[in-house]
Amino acid sequence: MGFCGGLNLAPGTAERCLAALRRSARGLSAAVAAECVLAACEDAIAAQDSRAALAFDGRLDNRDALLRHLCLAASIDTGALLLAAYHRWGRDCFTHLIGDYACAVWDRDERAFYLATDPGALRTLFFWTDRGRLLFATEQRGLFACPEVPREIDPDQMAAWLSMLPREPLRTFFRGINRVPPGHCVRWAAGEFALERWWQPENLATLHLPRDADYEDALREVLGEAVRARIRPGERIGSELSGGLDSSSVTALAARELSAQGRELTAFTAAPRHAQPASRNRFTDEWPRAAAVAALYPNIAHVRIDNDSEPILDALDRSEMGNDWPVLNASNNVWITAIFREAKRRRLDVVLQGTMGNMTISHGSGDPLAARVRSGDLLGALRTMRDMRRGGGRSWLGIAGEAADSLLPKRLSRSLRAALGRGAPGLFDYSAIHPAFLHRSGMEERAIDMACNLGNLARGDSRALRLAVLDRTDHRGHSAMATRRLFGIDVRDPTSDRRLIELCLSIPDEQFALGGVPRSLIRRAMRGLVPDVVLNERRKGLQAADWRVGFQEALPGLRAEVARLRNSPFASECLDLDRMDQLLDAWPGVENASERATFDYLCAFSRALTAGRFIRRVEGGNG
C-alpha cells in the first residue's frame, strides 16, 4: 500500500520498507532504477524510461485532459503518462495533475529526487535524510522499518499539537522525520533538500460574474465534477451523511450520478442511542435530516450507526493499529471507526466525505461587517447589519460581538466579552498541556493568544483563515491512510478537490452570506437537490451528542490509562496528569450538558489521552 525509495541506502532497505507498507502478501508491483531505490506495492505504481523514474500513489482525475494536452493515445498506462507529463513540464508537472496523490520522481540527468503531494491532504509522503542518504515512504512505518532511522518524539511538535498551534510545515512528531506538506514539492540532490510550494492559491484572482445565480451554477457544476471524479466504474460507493449541508450535498450529487449508472449508494449516519436535548445553536440527532436526504433518492441504502457502538478504549485500540499519529478525538473515533467497520462488512471500496466543506462550499463568509467598516463604507456596514439581523436571524448583541472580535485588538475584545458575561474560551479550556512544559517550549505566548482558534491568527482575512485551516490538515492524511490500512477503504472528499478549493477561494465573500443568510451559496446552489429541512436549518449538528454515556462507562479504564501515563517520563512532563485525575474525580455525570463539561472532557482530557497513548506506543511501554 504505497511506495518507498531513496539513495545511498543499505542493501535490503526497500524490501524492509515495503514489507511494512503492505496490507497483503502481494509482492512488488515494480522496482525500478538501478542507481537508486524506487519501489511500489499493491495499488501504487512505479515506472521508468531512459530519463526518469517515478512512483505514484493515488488517483489521477484529469487523465483524459492530460492525454489530449500531451497528444497521447488513450491506451497509454498511467506510469508512462506521468513520465510524459514530467518530461513536458519538469517539476511544474504537479500543477497539471488533479487528484489525491503522492508522487516521487528521480531525474537521472539532475541526479535529483522530487517528492510532491497534492493540496487535498489525503495522501501522505515522508522522508528522512542523513549524511548524504535519503529514504522516503508514503507512511512513516515504512521509514521506521529501516534500523538507521530513529524513532524519537520531537517535544516541540508535541507542544504545538497539544496547544493546537499550526506546526512547521515540514516537521512531524518525530525528530529527523519530515513530511511533504500538501501542495508542496521537495527537491533532494547531493545530500541537501529544499521545499517549494507549487500550489499558490493566495494568488488567485477574485471571480466576478454578472448574476448571483451564476455563482450558484459554478459551484454546483464544479462540486458535481469533483463528486464524479471520485466515483470509478466497478467500485462500491458509500458516503458519510450527517444532517449538515456539506455531507448532504456530496451524498445527493453522488446518489444522482450513481442512479444514472444504475448503481446504489450506501449512506451512513451516526446518531445518538440516548436522546439529548437540543439547544438554540445545535441539534443533537442528525438522523431525521439525513433520512430526509436519503428519502429523495431511491438508490440510497441508509444505515444508522450508534454513536456508542463500541467502548471508547476498544475503538482507540483499533484505530491506533493503523495510525502513526495521535488519534484526534477519542469520542468521535468511536462512530467513525464503526462506520468503516460496517462499510468493510458490506464490502464497499470507497466512502465519500465532506470534511473540508466548511472551508469551501459552505464557507461562513468571513467578516463582511468588519470589511465594510475597515473600508469606510458605513452605509454598507449598516446594510450588512440589517441583513445579518433579518436574513441570518442574529441578535444585535451577537452582531456587535462579531464586529468587536474583528475590529478590536484581541485582548481588548476578550476583556469586553468577559465583562458582558460572554467570555471566549482560552487555551487551557481546550488543552491539558502541562503549563511548565508549554513555558519551556517557548510557545506559551503564541498559544495563549491563539487560544486554539485559528481565527485569532487571521482576523478579518477570510482567505488567509481558510488557507491556514487547509494547511493544518495533517490528521486527514494520516486518518485516510489508516482507514485504507485497517479497512481497505479509500476515503475521498470532493470538498477538498483542488478545482473546487480554487473556485471557492475566488468567489467574493458576500456570495457566501447573501442577504445576511449564513452559508447562503451552498443553500442556493443545492435547492431542489437537498431537502428544505436541511437547507433551511441554521443550527449545526452536534457530533457524538451522547458521548457522555460512553465516557462514563469508560471511567475505570480511563483512570487506569492515566495511571499508566505516570510511568512515562515524557507523558508526565508534557501532560497535566494531576488535572486529568482531578477531572475524572469530578466527573459530573451523563446528565450534565454544560459547555464547561464539554471543554474539560471532550476537548482537554480527550486530546491529552490520545497524546499520552501515542507517547506510550512510541516508547513501547505497556505498564
N, C-alpha and C positions, 0 to 999 in steps of 0.2 A: 504494500500500500504506500506508493511514493517512490522517491529516488534518493540517491546519495552520490557523492563524488568528492573529488579533491585532487591534491597534488602533493608529491613527496611524502607519501604515506607508506607505512609498513605493509608488507605482503599480508593478504587476508583481511585487510580493513573493510573492503567493500562487502565481502561475504558476511562479516560480523554485523555491519550496519544493516544490510538488507534482511538478515535474519531477525533483527529487532523490529524492522518496519513491517514485515509480512504479517498478514492476518491468517493466511492459509499456508499449505505446504508447497504451493507453486514456486517454481524456481525463478531465475532471472527472466524477465521479458527481453532484456537486452543489456549487454555490457560492451561499451564502445571506447575507442580512443586509447591506443597503446601507451601514449605518452602521459596520460593522466588517468584518474579513476572517474568513471561516469557510468552508473548502472541504475536500472529501474526494475521494479517488480509489480506484479499484479496489474492494476489498471493504469499505471503510469507508462509513459513511452520514452524510448531513447532512440536516437538516430544520428547518423553522421554522413559527411561527404568529405571530399578532399580538403575543404577549407575550414570546417567547423564540426563540432559535435554538440548535441543538446539532449536534455532530459526535460520532460514536461509532465506535470501532474495537474489535472483539472479538466475544464470544459472550454471549448472554443466555440463561441456563439455566432461569430461572423465569418464562418468558414466560406460561405458562398461569395460574400463580398471580397474576401481576400483572393479567392480563385480568380474572380473577374479582374481585380486590380493587377494581379501578377500574371494574368493571361495563362493560367494553368488548367489542365484537364481536371474534370470533376472526379476522376478515378484516383488521383494522387493521394497518397496516405498523409495523415496529419503530420508525421515527423518531417517528411520531405517538404510539405507546405510551410512549416515553421522555419526550416532551414532556408527556403527561398525568401521568406519574409526577412530573415536576418541578413541575408546577402543583399537584399534590396535597400534596407533601411539601417543596417547596423544596430547599434544599441537603441536607436529610436524605434525599432520594430515594436517595442512593447506598447507604444502609444497607438498602434494599429490593431492590437489584439483585444478582443472583447470577450469576457468570460471570467469565471472564477479559476485562477491558476497560480501555480508556482513554476518557475522556469529557470534552468541553468544552461548557459551556453559557453562552450570552450572554443575560443577563437585561436586557431592554430598559428596564424601569422603573427598575432599580437602576443601569443602565449599568455592569454588573459582569460579569466572566467568572468562572466556576467551573471549575476543572480538577481532575479526580479520576481515581484508579486503584483497582482492586480489590486486596485483600490478597494475592492469589496471585502477583503479581510477574512474570507472563508477558506483560504489555503495558506499554509504556513511554510516558511523556509528559514532554517537556522544554520549558522556556520561558526566554526572555531578555527583560529589561525594562531600559529606559534612557530617562531624561528623558521620561517620560510615554508611551513606546512599549512595546508588548507584542507578542512573537512567540512562538508555541508550535508544536510539531510532535511527532509520535509517534516520530520518530527525530532524533538530533542533526544528521544530514546535511541535514535539512530546514532547520534554523536556519542552518547554515553556507552554504547557498545564497544567503543574504542578505548582501551585501557589508559591511553595517554591523556584523555580528555577529563579534566577534573569535574567533580560534581559537588560544588560548594555554593551555598546560598549567598547572594550578594545582599548584605544588610541594608544598603541604601535603597535598593529596589523594593525590599520588603517594607521599609518605612514609607516609601511612596505609595505602595499598594494599600497599606493599612490606612493611609491618610486620604486615599482616593485622588492623589495628585497625578497629573499627567507625568508619565515616566519618559526618560530619554528614549528616543525612537529606536535606537539600535539595541538597547540593553534588555536582558531578560532577568529572571530571578537568580541566574547562576553566573558566578564570576567567569569571565572569559568566553561565555556563550552569547553570541549576538543573533538577532533576528533581522530579517529583511523586512522593514516596515511596509505596510500596504501602499501601493503606488510608488514604490522606490526601486532603485537598482543599485547593487553593489558591484563595483569593478575591483577585482583582485588580480594583481600582477606583481611578480618579483617580490613576494612577501608582504606587500602593502595593499591596503584596501581603501576605497573612497566611496562615500554614499552620495547618490544623486536622487532627487525626486523627479521622476519623469512625468508624473501626473501633477498638474498645477492648476487646480480648479479655482484658486484665488484670482486667476487672471481672466476668468470667464466674463464676457460682456453681458450686460443686462438685456433681457429679451423684451422687445416692445412689439406687441401685437395689437391690431385695430380694435378688437372687441374682447370683452370678458370671456365670452363663450369660446374664443379661440384658444385661450389658456386651458380651458376645460378639455377641449378636443385634443390639445397637445399632450396633456397629462394622461388622458385615457389611452391615447394611441401608444405612447412610449411605455406606459405601465403594461399595457396589453402585450407589447412586443417582448418586454422583459419576462413576463409570465410564459409566453410561448417558447422562448429560448430555453426555458428550464423544464420543458416537457418533451422528452425524446420518445421516438417510436419504441414500443415494446416495454416501456417502463411502467411499473405500477406506482401510481402517484397518490400521496397523501398531503394533507395540509394541517397546520395548527390554526384552529378557528376559535378566537375569543369573541367577545361581544363588541370589539372595538372596530374602528374604521380601517386600520391597516390590514389585519388578517382577513376581515370580511371582504375587502376589495380584492386581495390576492386570491382568496378562495372562490369568489364569484367569477372572476375572469378565468381562473383555471377550470372551473366547472363548465363554463361556456365553451372554452376551447376543447376540452375533453369530450363534451357532449357532441360537438360537431364531428368528432372522430369515432363516436360510438363507444367511448370509454368511460369508466367510472372514476370518481374521486372519493377518497376516504378522508373525512374531516374529523379531527379530534378536538374536543373541548374539555378542558379541565374545569371542574365545578366542585363546590363545597358539598360534602355529605351532611354537614351540620349547618343549619340556617344561620345567617349572620345579618345583623341589622345594617341597612344601607345608611348613607349619610348624604349631606347636601351635595358633596362633590364626588361621591363614589357610589357605584352599585357593586354588590358583593357576589352576585350569581350571574355569570356570563352565559349560562346555558340557554335561557329563553331567547336572548338576542341572537346567539349563534344558531339556534334552532330555526329562527325566522329566516336567516340566510339560507340554511340548508333546504328549507321548505320551498324556496324559489327554484331550486334546481333538482329535478328528479334523479339525476345521476350521482347525487351526493349520498354516500352512506355515512350517517352521522353517528359518531361514537363518543360516549361520555366517559371521562376519566376522573376518578375521585382524586381530589387534592391530596388526601392522606392514604393513598393506595398502598403505601409501603412505609415502614418505620424510617424516620429521618436518617438514622445512622446506617441502616442497611442500604438505603439509596446512595449515601455518600460512599460506602464501601464499593458499591458497584461502579459509580462514576469515576472514582479515583483510579480504578484499574486502567482506564483508558486515557487519563489526563496526566500531562507533565506540568501542571499548573494548578494553583488552588481553585477549587470549585467556587463559583461566585456567590451563590445564595443557597444555604442548606435547605430551607423550606421549599423554595421554588424547584429545587433539584428533584424533589420527590415526584411532582406531577410531570415534570419534563421527562425524566427517565421512564416514567410509567407510559407516556405517550410513545416513546421509541420502543419500549418492550412490546407494546401492543402492535405497533407498526411492523416490527420484526415478525411477530406471531402471524400477522396477516400477509407476510412475505412482500411487503412494499419495498420499493427501491429508493424512493425519494420522498422527503417531507418538505413542503414549501412553508416558508415563514414570512412574516412582515416585520421583522425585528427593527430594521432601520427606518421604518415609516415615519417615526416622529421627526427625523432629520430630513426627510424627503417629501413624501406625498402628503403627509398630514402635519407638516411643519406649522408651528404655532405663531408664525409671522413676526417674531422678534419683538421689538418695542416701537410700534408705529407712533404712539403718543410722544415718546421721548424724541423720536426722529423729527417730528413736526416742531416740537419746542426748540430743539437744538438749531434747526434751520431758520428759526424766527417766524415760522408760519403759525401765528397764534390762532387765526381763523380756522386753519386746517386742524389745529390741535383741538379746538372746541368741537368741530365736526367729528373728529375721531372719538372724543369722549362721549358724544351723543350716540355714535354708532355702537361703542362698547357697551353703553348702558342699554340701548334698545335691542340691537341685534345680538349682542353677546350675553345679555342678562347679568352684567356685572353690577355690583353695588358701587355707589360713589366712593365709599371708603376703600374698596378694593382697587378701583381705578387710581385713586390718589396714591395708594401704597405702591402700585406698579410704577407710576411715574416717579415717585421718590426713589425707588430702587434703581431706576435707570439714570436719574439725573444727579442725585446727591452722592457725595463720597460714601464709600461702603460703610465706614464706621458711623458716620452721621445717620445714614439710612437705618442701620441696625438699632442705633440708640433711639431714634424716633419710633420705630416699630415696637421696641420694647416698652417705651413709655405709654404706647397706646394698647399695651397688652397683646400685641401680635408679633412677639419676638420670633425671629427666624432661628432654626436650629443651628448649633455650632459644631465644630469638628468632633468634640467628644460625645455629642449626642449620637453621632453616626459610628464612631470608632472606639474600640477598646485598646488602641495602641498604648503602650506604656509611656507616660509623659517624659520620663528620663531618657528613654530610647529615642523618642522623637526629638528631644532637645539636642542630644549628641549627634543626630543625623544632619543638623544644620538646616532642616526643612520646616522648623517649627513655625516661624512667622508666615511663610507662604501657605502652609497647610491650614493655619487658623484663619488667614484671610480668605482662602478659597472656601473653607467650611464644607468640603465635599460637594461643592456645587460649581460646575464649570462656568455657569453663567456669571459668577463673580470674577472670572478672568477675562471674559469677553463681553463686558457690559455694553449694551446698546449696539453691538455689531452682530447682526443676525448671521451673516455668512461666516464670520470668524468663530462664532459659537458652534455652528453646525460642523465646521471643519475640525474644531477641537474635539468634538464628540466622535466624529468619524476617525480621527487619528487615535482615539483612545478605545480601540476595539480589539485589544489583544485577546480577550477571553473568547470572542466569537470564533476566531480561527481554531483555538485550542478546543473549544466545545464541539465545533463541527468535525474536527479530526477525530476527537474522542468518540463521537457518535458513529462515524464510519468504522472505527476500530471495534467498538463494543457491539454494535447492532447491524453493521453492514449497510447502513442507510446514509444516503447522501443528502445533506441539508442544503437547501437552495433558497436564497432570499431575493426575490425580484426587486424589493425596495432598496437593495444595495447594488443594483445594476449600475454600472458606470454611466451609461447613457441617461438613465433616469436621474441619478445624482446631479449630473451636469445640467439637465433641464431644470430641475427644481432649484438649484443654486442660481440659475439665471433668471428665474421668474421674479418679478417685483414682489416685495414683501406684502404689499397691500392686497394682492390677489389671494393670499392665504387667510386674510381676515376681512374680506369684502363685506361691507355693511356692518362691520363690528362682529360678525359671526366667526368664532374661532374655528380654525381648520376649514375654512369656507371652501377652498378649492377642491379638495377631495370630496366633500359633501355634494358639491355641484356636479363634479365630473362623474360620480357614480350613481347619480339619480336614475332610478329605473333598473339598475343592476344590483343594488344593495337595498334591502327594505328600509322604509322610512323610520322604523323603530330604532334602527342603528344610526342612520344618517342624522336624525333629529336629536339624538341623545347627547347632551352637553357634558354629562358626568363621565368619568373614566372608570373602567372596570378595575376591581381590586384583585390582583393575583393572589392565589392561596389564601382567600379570605378567612378560612377556618384553620389557619396554620397553628393557632394556639392549642388545638386539640392534640395534634401530633407532637408539638413541643412538650406539652405536659406529660404525655405518655413516655417521652424520651428522657425525662428528668434524671432517673437513676443512671442511665448511660452517659448523659451529659456531665454529670458530676464525676463519673469515672474518667471521662475524657480530660477534664480539667486537671484532675489528679495526675494523670499520665503526663500531661504537658509540663508539670513541675519537674519531671525527670530530665527534661531537655533544657540545657543551659541557654540555648538561643531563644527558645519559646518563652522561657522565664524572663529573658531580657527584653524582648520586643512586645510581649503581650502583658496587659494588666490582669494577671491571673487572679489577684485578690478581688478586683472588681467583678470578674466573671463569676467567682464563687459567691460574692455578695448578691449578684443578680439572681443566681439560682436560688439562694436562700430567701430572696424577697419576691419570688415568682408570684404574681397576683392572681393567677388562675385563668381559666379559659373564658370567663365572662367579662374580663377586663379588656375593653376595646379601645383604651386610651391611646393617644398619639405617643405619650411617653413610653408605654409598654412596647409599642411598635419600634421606636428608636432603640430602646435598650436591648431587645431580644432579637427582633428580625434583622436589625442592622448591626449594632455594635457586637453583640455576642456571636451572632451567626458568622460574621466575617472573621472574627478572631478565631472561632472554632475551626473554620476551614483552613485558615492560615496555619494554625497550630498543627493540624493533622498533616498538612503538606510538609511542614518542617520535620515532623517525626518520620514521615515516609522517606524524605531525603536522608535523614540521619540513620535510618534503618532501625529505629527504636520501637519496641512494642511493649516495654514495661512501664 
